[in-house]
């Protein structure tokens, strides 16, 4: 049977499938309720499944929906791992911790961001200190999200963004748009002015479940960057560390680094990888983002800009609003069997590689 059957539809179906497959696998489950509700009035949860010994000496962690709408992919990988029986491959002394829908509001509402328009993977900074500046974003803010969203305004703003890239270079352009900004609460890639609910929940899960686990490996599922169906392994922390060297050894030297400039991603302010390491000071923590390509970068960026415009200026319950929601879902989740097969095969390969590494010590 096709592995596509493991990839759920909207949030409610994903949660039901994750809970059922986790329970069938004998997982210890915890449901953490979000304070807000979904578009159908449903309650929203981050669900946590633990499989393996309570006193595990190592743990593999998988995270779905850091960027909400990307949860279609991450949830499918988690469910497939359970329903295909791969949880039975856990080496002795190694546990699996699956965190489903860490940003349930974004997942349910078909948004990349949290309920407060925060990009969760830009939110993990020290908010007590002066907020980082991104002058490139400030120069482009009104261009990225114009007041009107029409064919003419999209074309004009895209030309202006391309002119900025031609003048300042590709890296400066990517940092300006994608690197994270803390000046515009209604803008794109906003890092927030305080830790979000999902931020606090993730740190709490790590501390409660993993503080006594000596070795931890984390796979955080993402989509939208790179060639169709390709899964890039992105390390966003300093590369001159033993943890990075171990990851390279475990994963056939395929791990790319934003620090070394080998990744398709630019350096990011406030990414979650930093917080995961800081939450477990007594553990070896090896973190990667498993980033799956979908469509060409301009199409993905346009979909993200459109959704930002919709929630800033538009009407969600309108023909244009519904079209934009369909567009962003498609941009970050190609609902096609061939893509899902590539995604699952890569996830299984990487998870198995990490399990072998954890078992070796």
N, C-alpha and C positions, 0 to 999 in steps of 0.2 A: 504494500500500500504506500501511497505517496506520503512523504513527511509533511506535506502541506496541511494535512488534517490537524496537525498539532498547533498550527498558528491560528489564534482566535480572531474573532471580530472585535466588536467594541468592548469597552472595559468590563461590563458586567459578565459577558461570556468568558473573557480572559480570567477574571477572578474565580468564577465557578470552576473552570477547567483546572486552574492551578491548585485550588483547594482539594478538588477531587483526586487529582493525580498525586498530590503530596500525601493525602491521607492513605491512598492505596499503597504508597511506598513506605508507609510506617513512619512518616515524619512527625516530629513534635511541632505543632503549629501555634502561632500567635497572630492575632489580628489587632492592628493599631488603627483606631478610627481617626479619620481626618475631621476637622471641625465643620467643614462645609459639605454640600451635597452635589451630586452630579446633575446632568441636564435632564434626567428623567425623575429627579427627586430622590435618587438612590443614595444610600450611605456609601461613603468612600473609605477605603482601607489600604494601608500598606500591610501586606501579609508576609510573615516570616516562617520559613520551614527549615527545620534542623534535622538532618539525617546523619546518624553515626553516634559514636560514643560521647557521653557527656563530658568526659575528661580527655577529649581528643588532643593529640600532640600537634596536629596540623589541621587546617580547614581550608577548603575551597569555597569562596564566596562568589555568588553571581548576583548581579543587580540589574533589574529591568525598570525602564521608564524614568531614568534620571531626567531625560527630556521626554515629557509625557507622551506625545504622539509616537515617539520611537519605541514605546512599550509594546506595540504590536510585534515587533521583532524580538525584543528581549524576552517577553512573555512566551512567545513561541519556542524559543531556545530552551527556556527553563522547563516548560511543559514536555517538550520532546525528550529532554534528558531523563525525565521521570517515566514517561509513558513507554519509551523505548527500552527501559530497564537498565540504563547506563549507571544509575545510582548504585547498582549492585557491584560496580567495578571499584568502589571506594577501597583503597588499600587499608590494611589494618591500622587502626589508630588515627585515621583521617576522616573528618566529617565534611558534610556539605551544608552550607548555609545559603539558602536562596531567598533573596529579598525581592518580593514582587511588588511592582508599582510604588516605588519610593516617592514618586510624584503622582499620586492618584488623581488629583484634580486636573492636571494637564492631560493625563491619559483620557479621562472620561470626557473632557471638554474639547478634545482634539486640538490641544495646544502644546507647543514645545515648552512653554514656561509654566511656572506655578500660578496659583490663584492671585498673586500680587504682581504678575508680569515679570517675575524674576527668573532669569536663566539660572537654574540650580547649579550648573557647572561653572558659574562665575560668582557664586555666593559665599564661597568658603575663604573669606578674608578676615582679618582682625578688624571688626567694625568699630572697635574702640579707638583705633588709630585714624589719622587722616585718610580719606578715601583716595584710591589711585586715580590719576588723571589719564584721560585718553583724548588728547587734543585732536587727533585725526577724526575720531567720532564726532566731536563737537563741531568740526568744520563740515561734516557731512550729514548731520542729524536730520535737517529738514529735507535734504535730498533723498535720504534713505526711505523716509516715510512722508511723501508729499501729502498735502491737504486733501487732494482729490485722487481717487484711484481709477483712472481711465487709461485707455490705450495710449493717449497722447502724453499723459503725465508719467506713465511708466516708462515710455520711450525716452522722454526728456530727462528724467531722473537717472535712468540707466546710462545715458550718454555722459551726464555729469560725473557719475561714479567712475566710469571708464576713463574720463579725462583726469580725475584725481590719481588713478592708478598709473596712467602714462606719465604723469608729472613726478610722482613720489616713489614709484616702484611697487612691485607686486606684494612684497612682504609688508611694507607700510600700509598698503591698502587693506590687506587681510587683517592686520592688527587693528586698524581703525574700525573695521566693521565687526569682525568676529572675536577680537581679543578680550572684549568685556568693557563695559562703561558703567559709571556710577553717578552720572550727572543728570540723566533723563529717565525718570521712573516709568514713563509711558513709552520709552523707546525700545529698540531691538537690542538683544544681548545685554540687558540691564542686570547688573550684579547685585542690586539691592542695597538698602541702607541698614539692614539688620538681618540676622540669621532667619531664614524661613522655617516654616513648620517641617518641611522635608529635610532641611539641613539638620535641624535639631534631632529629628527622628533617626536619621542615618547615624549620626555620631552616638546617639544613645544605644542603638542596636549594636554597633561595633563594641562599645564599652561593656555592655551587659553580656553579650554572647562570646566575645573573643579576647577579653582582657587576660585570660589565663591560657590562651593558646599560643605556644611558642612560635609557630610558623603559619603564616596566612598568605594565600594568593587570591587575588580579586580579579574578576572579569566584569567590567561595566559595559553593557551592550549599548551601542550607538548606531545611528544611521545617518546618511546624507552626504558623506564625504568619500570621494574615491570612485574608481570604476565600478560598474554595475556588478553587484554580488561579491566584490572583493572585500575580504576582511583584513583591514590593517590593524596591527597591534601597536598602540600608541602609548608611549611612556612619557608623562608630562613632568616628571621630577628631575632633579639634577642627575646626569648620567654617570658621573664619576663615583658611583657607589657600588657596594657589593650586591645590593638587591638587584640593580640593573644588570650586572654581570651574570647573576644567577638566572634571571629571566632569559637572557640571551642564550645561556647554555641549555636551559630547559626547552626553549622554543626555537631551536635551530637558527639562532642569530637573525630572526625575523622581526624582532622588536624595533620599532622606529622611535626616534627621540626628538621631541620639540626642542630640547636643550642643544642637541647636536645639529639640528636643522635637517634631519633625515626623514622627518614626518611630513605628510601632506597637510598636517595641522600647524598653525602658527602657535607660538606661546600664548597661554591663556592665563588671565588674572582670576584668582579665586576658584581654581578647579578642585573637585572633590578628592582627587588623589592625595593632595597635601593633608586634608583633614583625616583621611583614613589612616595614614601613617602616624599623625600626631595623636590620634585617639588610642593607639596601642604602643606606647613608648617602650614596653618590655618585649615586644614581638618583632620578628622579622616580617615585614609586610611588603608583598610584591604585587603591584597594582598595574593593570593595563586597561585601556579602553579598547574594546574590540569594535572597530568602526567599519560598518558595511556601506559600500557605495550604492547609490541608487541611480540618480540621473545626472545630467551635466550640471556643473556648479551654478551657472546663471539661472537655470530653471528652479533649482532648490532655493537659491537666495530670493528669487522673485516670490516664491510661495511663502517664505518666511516674512518677507516684507509685507505681502498682502495680508497675512494673518495679523501682523502687528497693526497695520492700518485699520483693519476691520474692528479690532478691539479699542482702537484709539479714536476713530472717526466714524465708523460704519455702523450698520445694523446687522446683528448676527442672524436674526430671524427674517431674512430677506432673500430674494433670489440671488443677489450678489454675495451675500454672506454664506449661503449654502454652497455656492460654487467655490468660494475661497476655502471653505472647510474641506471640501472634496479635494481641492488642489493640494493643500498642505498634507493631507493624509497620503495622497498618491506620491508626493515628493519625497516623503520620508518612509514610505512603506509600499514598495511595489507589490501589489497583491497578486503575485504570479508564481506558479509552481516552480519554474526554473530558478527564480531568485531565492525562494524559500529553501530549495534543495541546496544551493550554494551556501546559504547562511547556516543551515543546520550542519552541513558537513564540516564547515570551518569551525563552528562552535564545538562540535564533538572532538575535533582534532586538537584544538587549543586546550579545552578542559582536560582531556586525557594527558596532554603534555605537562600541564601544571600538576596534575595528580601524581604523575611519575616523579616530578621534581620534588614535590612535598614529601613523598614517601622515601626518597633518598636521604633526606635530612640535610 
